[in-house]
Amino acid sequence: MIENFLAGSAALFGDPFTIGIFVFGVIGGMLFGAIPGVSMLTLAAILLPFTAALEPAQGVMLFAVIYCTGTYGGAITAILFNIPGSAENAPTAFDGYPMTQNGQSGKAVGAAVLCSAIGGIASSLIMMAATEPLANWAIRNIGPPEIFALVFFGLAVASSIGARTIWKGWMSVLIGLLIATVGQDPVGGINRYNFGMVDLAAGIAFVPAILGFFAVSEIFVQAEKKASGKYKAPKVSMTFPSWLELWMHKVAVLRSIIVGFLCGILPGIGATLAAFMSYGEAVRWSKTPEEFGKGKLEGVISAETANNAATGAAMIPLLALGLPGGALTAMMVAVFQMHDLQPGPLVFMLSPDLIWIVFAAMFYANLSILVIGLVETKTILNLLKIPFQFLAPLILMLATTGAYIGRGLVLDVIVMFLAGIFGYLLRRSGFSIPGIVLGLILGKIGEQNFAQGMQMVHYDLGTYFSRPICAFLIAAGVLTLATSLYRAFKSTKASA
């Protein structure tokens, strides 16, 4: 493996043009990942036709690098302005933005940079060593029933995040699940709650909803404080987390690498579920779960480690079996096909040089997050010095552009502002915005996989839950719900 990696590194850095492509991918992925609505997928879609003029290794390598750095890019705006660059960065905002409000912006951004690099590098190393055996295991043992059970477990954990009471936490998740039902039924294709609007047939888009619940609602909250004289500008902090602080969270980092990698290896799931699941596990295992959502460093560490750990894992089913793990890896299949190649086991035999150039590029791309991220952080933190009356319109303009540019629909802008008003009112009442967003995003994934799983077992629930991994995850979810219910009754009794 070491010899192959060194050979891939030599091929990557032995050609000036290939180096230029690598640098372009690193910087382009970071920039597009940081702009809401204009994600790394936008950049990849723009570049896809041009890869036909590149060598096969250069084209695939470019997309792999964009994938790594684009996943990290959205963390910066999530932490500083409560605007996640994409869905996988939403959990980063749960604690990252409260840390900014508490004057710990430097610590939050520093942790995101370091843990993104750690998660990405770890997944790259595992990817090099275990691509084929891990992909084969996942395909044999993980199907729609197991993914549904994983979503159920994640939603059970999410009910305890960020709400004033456990009951409002559950209500928040249920509100998110209700919003997720808008659109076509995944089995029969029947329109639900679209009020006769064709544009709602595809459901509520993630990006406008996330921008509304996070960015717009936050502007309303801060505007209210400004009007009542309670507004306090966030303190600019240049203090990065110390190595001792990171070492104290070593278990969370290791757990997030494992969770992120296992979620990333599942076709169609990827970094979004990885980030939410890792954040939920951090809450579940914490001795002080009530501190999450209020500016806890472990929340940022868990989310950013996991979503970057999923990038290397998502390449495993693509390269070993030809199954894309998400939208960007699906575009990579098109890059292969443009050069008369088919991703899968034969690629390792026919084009080993291509594989190891890609592996080496992903390793160095994650390493560059550490270098470039720490250099750019101090410059980016100065954005917090902009007065609120100038910053708020800028954020609204950026959010509106991000909501519209995804599908080119005015409806998405309306959805964003409605979500912002709704989120503002719910926040005042003590409901959990993270819980709502989690229910919205995981609800669609869970429903689709439940329907597919039921069709697989011919609608026999006994067979459905007899699968060992599925049964274990559902039992763990029920146990989590029972435990939270017990704590809620105990807390209510103590208060009385």
RORO-100302 format. One line per 2 residues: number of its first residue (from 1); their letters; for each residue x, y negated, z of C-alpha. Coordinates in steps of 0.02 Angstrom, whole numbers. Each point is the difference from the previous one (the first is absolute). Layout:
NUM = a = X,Y,Z  ... .
This chain:
1 = mi = 0,0,0  141,-121,45 .
3 = en = 88,32,-166  -160,-30,-96 .
5 = fl = -35,-158,98  175,-68,-34 .
7 = ag = -20,41,-185  -168,-90,-3 .
9 = sa = 77,-151,89  143,-5,-126 .
11 = al = -123,5,-146  -107,-135,81 .
13 = fg = 141,-123,32  110,48,-147 .
15 = dp = -102,-97,-128  -26,-190,16 .
17 = ft = -170,8,-86  -61,135,120 .
19 = ig = 61,-106,147  -99,-148,-70 .
21 = if = -158,107,-11  27,59,180 .
23 = vf = 22,-179,67  -153,-59,-99 .
25 = gv = -104,141,75  58,-39,177 .
27 = ig = -39,-187,-9  -157,18,-107 .
29 = gm = -73,132,117  29,-109,153 .
31 = lf = -75,-156,-80  -154,85,-75 .
33 = ga = -26,102,159  -6,-159,104 .
35 = ip = -134,-88,-105  -177,57,45 .
37 = gv = -96,69,-149  155,-5,-112 .
39 = sm = 73,163,64  141,111,-59 .
41 = lt = -131,87,-108  -25,-162,-96 .
43 = la = 186,-11,-36  7,185,-48 .
45 = ai = -147,-19,-119  83,-149,-84 .
47 = ll = 165,93,-20  -72,167,-56 .
49 = pf = 3,-33,-190  178,-67,8 .
51 = ta = 68,161,78  -16,83,-171 .
53 = al = 156,-98,-52  100,61,151 .
55 = ep = 89,165,30  -113,126,92 .
57 = aq = 105,-12,160  -5,-190,-4 .
59 = gv = -188,-8,-22  -42,124,139 .
61 = ml = 133,-78,114  -75,-174,-24 .
63 = fa = -172,58,56  72,96,148 .
65 = vi = 94,-154,60  -155,-111,-18 .
67 = yc = -97,128,102  126,-8,144 .
69 = tg = 22,-188,14  -181,-43,-45 .
71 = ty = -64,100,148  109,-104,117 .
73 = gg = -36,-170,-82  -178,-18,66 .
75 = ai = 56,11,181  70,-178,4 .
77 = ta = -164,-90,-42  -95,122,112 .
79 = il = 107,-50,149  16,-187,-32 .
81 = fn = -173,-44,-67  -111,152,34 .
83 = ip = -7,31,-189  49,181,-40 .
85 = gs = 82,12,-171  -91,165,-29 .
87 = ae = -106,128,93  150,94,72 .
89 = na = 59,-161,85  -166,-31,90 .
91 = pt = 49,94,160  158,-106,8 .
93 = af = -110,-154,21  -91,77,149 .
95 = dg = 147,-40,116  116,-96,-114 .
97 = yp = -108,-156,-12  -37,-5,188 .
99 = mt = 189,8,27  18,-153,-113 .
101 = qn = -131,-90,104  98,48,156 .
103 = gq = 160,-76,-69  78,167,-48 .
105 = sg = -7,-15,-189  186,33,-20 .
107 = ka = -10,157,105  -150,65,-100 .
109 = vg = 77,-35,-170  168,70,56 .
111 = aa = -84,160,60  -94,14,-166 .
113 = vl = 161,-19,-99  100,124,103 .
115 = cs = -138,131,16  -49,-12,-183 .
117 = ai = 180,37,-44  14,141,128 .
119 = gg = -163,82,-57  45,-16,-184 .
121 = ia = 178,65,20  -58,148,106 .
123 = ss = -133,48,-127  126,-15,-142 .
125 = li = 118,121,88  -140,124,35 .
127 = mm = -60,-19,-180  172,47,-67 .
129 = aa = 13,153,112  -174,71,-5 .
131 = te = -98,-57,-153  -46,169,-72 .
133 = pl = -38,104,158  -101,-139,83 .
135 = an = -103,-34,-155  -42,184,-20 .
137 = wa = -53,12,184  -111,-154,-11 .
139 = ir = -87,57,-158  -34,173,73 .
141 = ni = -61,-58,171  -72,-174,-17 .
143 = gp = -161,-33,-94  -152,-116,12 .
145 = pe = -63,82,163  166,-34,87 .
147 = if = 7,-179,-65  -178,-31,62 .
149 = al = 47,71,170  153,-113,5 .
151 = vf = -110,-151,-38  -124,52,136 .
153 = fg = 142,13,125  67,-171,-52 .
155 = la = -172,-80,21  -21,80,171 .
157 = va = 164,-79,57  -44,-168,-81 .
159 = ss = -151,-26,112  116,-55,142 .
161 = ig = 96,-133,-97  -25,-185,31 .
163 = ar = -181,-7,63  -58,-75,165 .
165 = ti = -85,164,50  4,178,-65 .
167 = wk = -181,-18,-56  42,-151,-108 .
169 = gw = 150,97,-66  -115,139,-60 .
171 = ms = -122,-126,-71  143,-84,-95 .
173 = vl = 50,164,-83  -182,38,-42 .
175 = ig = -20,-173,-80  152,37,-108 .
177 = ll = -72,170,-49  -166,-83,-44 .
179 = ia = 87,-126,-115  94,146,-81 .
181 = tv = -166,77,-55  -33,-144,-121 .
183 = gq = 24,63,-178  -26,165,-87 .
185 = dp = -22,164,92  156,105,-39 .
187 = vg = -103,157,-38  -154,-55,-96 .
189 = gi = 59,-170,-60  -156,-82,75 .
191 = nr = 13,-186,37  -16,-44,184 .
193 = yn = -29,-174,75  59,-91,-157 .
195 = fg = -161,-104,-7  -10,21,-188 .
197 = mv = 173,-78,-27  105,98,-126 .
199 = dl = 163,-69,71  -39,80,169 .
201 = aa = -17,174,-77  186,29,33 .
203 = gi = -23,-51,182  78,-138,105 .
205 = af = 180,-23,-58  131,19,136 .
207 = vp = 102,-156,-35  -141,-131,10 .
209 = ai = -70,83,157  171,6,85 .
211 = lg = 38,-181,-48  -169,-54,68 .
213 = ff = 6,95,164  180,-51,36 .
215 = av = 50,-162,-87  -166,-94,-18 .
217 = se = -67,47,171  165,-55,77 .
219 = if = -15,-170,-85  -174,-20,76 .
221 = vq = 66,50,172  145,-123,-9 .
223 = ae = -112,-138,-71  -118,22,147 .
225 = kk = 147,-16,119  61,-154,-94 .
227 = as = -172,-82,12  -13,36,187 .
229 = gk = 177,-58,37  61,175,49 .
231 = yk = 108,32,-154  183,40,32 .
233 = ap = 119,12,-146  92,167,-6 .
235 = kv = 176,-11,67  138,36,-125 .
237 = sm = 111,135,73  163,53,-81 .
239 = tf = 33,136,129  11,173,-77 .
241 = ps = -37,156,104  154,65,86 .
243 = wl = 68,175,-31  -50,41,179 .
245 = el = -182,-45,-36  1,107,-157 .
247 = wm = 83,143,94  -140,-9,130 .
249 = hk = -121,34,-143  101,144,-75 .
251 = va = -142,125,31  -124,-113,-90 .
253 = vl = 120,-17,-148  27,188,-11 .
255 = rs = -186,37,17  -41,-129,-134 .
257 = ii = 128,75,-121  -82,171,22 .
259 = vg = -179,-66,-16  45,-110,-149 .
261 = fl = 90,139,-90  -139,128,27 .
263 = cg = -134,-124,-59  105,-56,-148 .
265 = il = 22,177,-65  -190,19,-21 .
267 = pg = -53,-44,-179  -115,-152,-5 .
269 = ig = 29,-55,180  171,-82,18 .
271 = at = 57,-151,99  -169,-72,50 .
273 = la = -58,151,101  178,21,65 .
275 = af = 2,-175,75  -172,16,80 .
277 = ms = 33,175,67  168,-49,73 .
279 = yg = -74,-153,83  -140,107,71 .
281 = ea = 124,128,67  100,-141,83 .
283 = vr = -159,-55,90  -45,178,48 .
285 = ws = 168,41,78  29,-169,82 .
287 = kt = -11,-22,189  -72,-174,-31 .
289 = pe = -119,18,-149  -95,-156,51 .
291 = ef = 151,-106,-50  -14,47,-185 .
293 = gk = -78,-134,-108  67,-135,116 .
295 = gk = 181,-9,-59  84,166,40 .
297 = le = 165,33,-89  -34,186,-11 .
299 = gv = -150,-35,-113  109,-86,-130 .
301 = is = 135,133,14  -122,144,-23 .
303 = ae = -92,-73,-151  154,-57,-96 .
305 = ta = 102,157,33  -142,111,-60 .
307 = nn = -52,-91,-158  180,-3,-63 .
309 = aa = 29,181,52  -146,44,-115 .
311 = tg = 90,-66,-155  129,139,-10 .
313 = aa = -131,130,44  -116,-58,-140 .
315 = mi = 136,43,-125  4,182,55 .
317 = pl = -164,61,-80  38,-107,-153 .
319 = la = 174,67,-35  -25,179,61 .
321 = lg = -175,34,-65  -46,-144,-116 .
323 = lp = -139,-60,116  0,-190,31 .
325 = gg = -27,-52,181  -77,-170,-39 .
327 = al = -27,-137,-128  183,-46,-23 .
329 = ta = 61,180,-12  -139,29,-128 .
331 = mm = 80,-139,-105  166,92,19 .
333 = va = -80,151,-85  -34,-116,-147 .
335 = vf = 184,-52,-1  51,183,-9 .
337 = qm = -122,34,-141  60,-151,-100 .
339 = hd = 169,88,-11  -74,173,-39 .
341 = lq = 32,64,176  -121,82,121 .
343 = pg = 29,-18,188  5,167,88 .
345 = pl = 118,145,36  75,-3,-175 .
347 = vf = 67,-177,25  122,67,131 .
349 = ml = 67,121,-129  -4,-107,-157 .
351 = sp = 40,-174,70  91,16,168 .
353 = dl = 95,-162,-33  -164,-97,-11 .
355 = iw = -62,74,165  157,-46,97 .
357 = iv = 10,-176,-72  -178,-26,63 .
359 = fa = 42,75,170  156,-109,17 .
361 = am = -95,-157,-56  -136,27,130 .
363 = fy = 131,22,136  90,-161,-47 .
365 = an = -165,-94,-24  -48,39,180 .
367 = ls = 174,-50,55  -19,-165,-92 .
369 = il = -158,-36,101  113,-9,153 .
371 = vi = 127,-115,-83  -115,-117,-98 .
373 = gl = -136,2,134  114,-61,139 .
375 = ve = 74,-135,-113  -168,-68,-59 .
377 = tk = -89,9,168  68,-160,76 .
379 = ti = -49,-97,-155  -177,72,-3 .
381 = ln = -30,-35,185  15,-186,-34 .
383 = ll = -169,10,-88  -76,2,175 .
385 = ki = 57,-180,24  -128,-60,-129 .
387 = pf = -144,-91,91  -166,95,7 .
389 = qf = -96,-131,-102  118,34,-147 .
391 = la = 27,186,31  -186,48,10 .
393 = pl = -46,-62,-177  158,84,-67 .
395 = il = -48,166,79  -180,-16,-63 .
397 = ml = 62,-37,-176  119,150,6 .
399 = at = -136,114,70  -128,-58,-129 .
401 = tg = 124,31,-141  43,172,70 .
403 = ay = -185,48,15  -42,-55,-178 .
405 = ig = 152,62,-94  -25,185,42 .
407 = rg = -157,28,-105  -33,-175,-69 .
409 = lv = -170,-9,87  -73,-152,89 .
411 = ld = -95,128,103  162,51,85 .
413 = vi = 30,-181,55  -177,-5,71 .
415 = vm = 31,165,90  160,-71,74 .
417 = fl = -86,-154,72  -148,102,65 .
419 = ag = 121,121,83  90,-151,74 .
421 = if = -159,-72,77  -57,172,58 .
423 = gy = 172,38,73  6,-169,90 .
425 = ll = -169,33,84  49,177,48 .
427 = rr = 166,-56,73  -91,-125,110 .
429 = sg = -111,142,62  146,113,45 .
431 = fs = -10,123,-145  156,75,-81 .
433 = ip = 51,-63,-173  131,140,-15 .
435 = gi = -138,127,37  -111,-72,-137 .
437 = vl = 140,0,-128  50,176,48 .
439 = gl = -179,61,-20  -13,-86,-170 .
441 = il = 161,71,-72  -5,175,75 .
443 = gk = -188,15,-22  12,11,-189 .
445 = ig = 145,123,9  -90,107,128 .
447 = eq = -167,5,-92  80,46,-166 .
449 = nf = 103,141,76  -146,65,104 .
451 = aq = -106,12,-157  139,86,-97 .
453 = gm = 32,119,145  -183,48,14 .
455 = qm = -6,38,-186  156,110,20 .
457 = vh = -83,107,134  -173,-2,-83 .
459 = yd = -73,-106,141  39,129,134 .
461 = lg = 50,-97,158  63,159,83 .
463 = ty = 129,28,-137  40,-185,-1 .
465 = fs = 50,-4,183  81,172,1 .
467 = rp = 156,-71,-83  130,-9,141 .
469 = ic = 71,-174,-34  -174,-72,-29 .
471 = af = -68,78,160  149,-62,103 .
473 = li = -15,-180,-60  -188,-7,27 .
475 = aa = 20,75,175  133,-131,37 .
477 = gv = -118,-137,-61  -144,63,108 .
479 = lt = 117,11,151  57,-179,-32 .
481 = la = -180,-61,-7  -43,95,159 .
483 = ts = 151,-73,90  -42,-179,-52 .
485 = ly = -181,29,53  57,61,171 .
487 = ra = 112,-153,21  -143,-115,-52 .
489 = fk = -119,74,130  138,-4,132 .
491 = st = 37,-183,-39  -185,-46,5 .
493 = ka = -21,88,167  153,-88,72 .
495 = sa = -64,-170,-59  -169,34,79 .
